[in-house]
């Protein structure tokens, strides 16, 4: 052990519990509780990120793992698109549209989400464009015109110090961008196209691709801002390859057309040598869809699969002492009765379901299984709920046939008792808050005619009083938050809507819409950390789509396993939720649990084998 300290500068420690910090990487300790020697080591792996909003190929990527861009592209074999999407490390949100729809364009890959260019690329007509556009985080504006219009080149660098290399008529021309104009500079040594690239204008890298002919190549070239020099060859020659990072730490992924075997391969360049790394999960001809300013932390999105299908999948790559578990929905325990239009409240490990049609029963969830709870005083369905499993509130709803109710009942974990009645009887309304500070809003009545409401009411533990009206009258909406910080989203008005509104305890204000307008959806969380999931966008078109709200924008999240509508949700935030019951073509007892991305230290037990 003395030799270990002399070599590594750290003694072997004697500990009763494992250390819980990343500084312990490379440290060896003896765990007296488990009677083992242990350490923490770095792990390299891909993990799933949320899908893009629009599946496509030929997309341009830029930015970092938690602030990335996906720009333009084509929904093969359909039209070229101008869509820009912004990634926040959890999901994708809509950004500003480009003026020119294009694929296989060049981007300032090491630029930022608020300062990036897209240049040249293939367009429907003419075949290629010379246009450059610059992004400021919300909109695109015209930039300088490239000297040689081309597609399948590679861009790297930043908005004001960028490079576009390869492809074009000669397949080796290079131009530099200063944020205003393009200048032709020293050509690359090996003519190529559909290659990868990374780095900065004064420390750049290109690799792989296809030589005119075509034939796949493995060569690498390094750029110092004035000249190109040969670097180490890739282990696998391939084209349509993407990459991210810097000259001395770049990760390359995908490519290989027409060989399917190379489309998941990953390699890392350390400035001298390429080393094989774990394969990605999705096969893709990745083109320029990578993002990340370090080869240890980045990702890829979109592109074209081996079956020529458009790809929406996002994957993140990390070299870290932490094991990263991607956000996902997983199966929970089945409900005893289940059904459609229950109201939900509580948290993932202590949820409450009330008034599901047709049994109108109460059920309680403990994080693993459901048990039947107390019987409502007035049996009804399609109401709303707030509070907790042991201090719940259920209000509104309807008896069968449609007979809207104003009844309110309070739950103590076993028994329902009558509370103050709503001023407006209604069903399929929104509800949130606590048992003594509840919020009821929107909803509908069907008899004698369908009438959508904007009314908001606030509960103080005894009675309801009027609050500010919602801006969009609707039914079958999602809700989250508290009485003084509420959130309403989606629903039918009467057509499906993505309208989102925030409540401050006095008035509702309109916010950015859901990505996917839908009704009969559910949600959970607080005003600045909410989830929306399920529902339908039209008759019979049920949704698995999940979206997260950060107080400003909605972005994509991992999809539900089972598409359905008229279920109920519960949960404390956008990183923890539960969705239960609902309707497909029959009433459902399904439960799904949502857990956000987690990290855990990669402990390794040291053995002599």
Secondary structure, DSSP 8 states (H G I E B T S, - for coil): -HHHHHHHS---EEESS---SGGGBT-EEEETTTTEEEEE--EEEEEEE---SS-BBS-EEEEETTEEEEE--B-TTS-B---EEEE-SS-EEE----SS--BS-EE-TTSBTTBEEEE--B-SSSSB---EEEE-SS-EEE----SS--SS-EEEE-SSSEEEEEETTTEEEEEEE-SS-EEEE---SS--BS-EEEEETTEEEEE--EETTTEE---EEEE-SS-EEEE---SS--SS-EEEEETTEEEEE---TT-GGGTT-EEEE-SS-EEEE---SS--B-TT-EEEEETTEEEEE--B-TTS-BB--EEEEEEESEEEE--EEEE----SS--BS-EEEEETTEEEEE--BTT--EEEE-SS-EEE----SS--BS-EEEE-SSSEEEE--EETTTEE---EEEE-SS-EEE----SS--BS-EEEE-SSSEEEE--EE-SSS-EE---EEEE-SS-EEEE---SS--BS-EEEE-SSSEEEE--BSSSB---EEEE-SS-EEEE---SS--BS-EEEEETTEEEEE--EEETTEE---EEEE-SS-EEEE---SS--BS-EEEEEETTEEEEE--BSSSB---EEEEE--EEEE-EEEE---
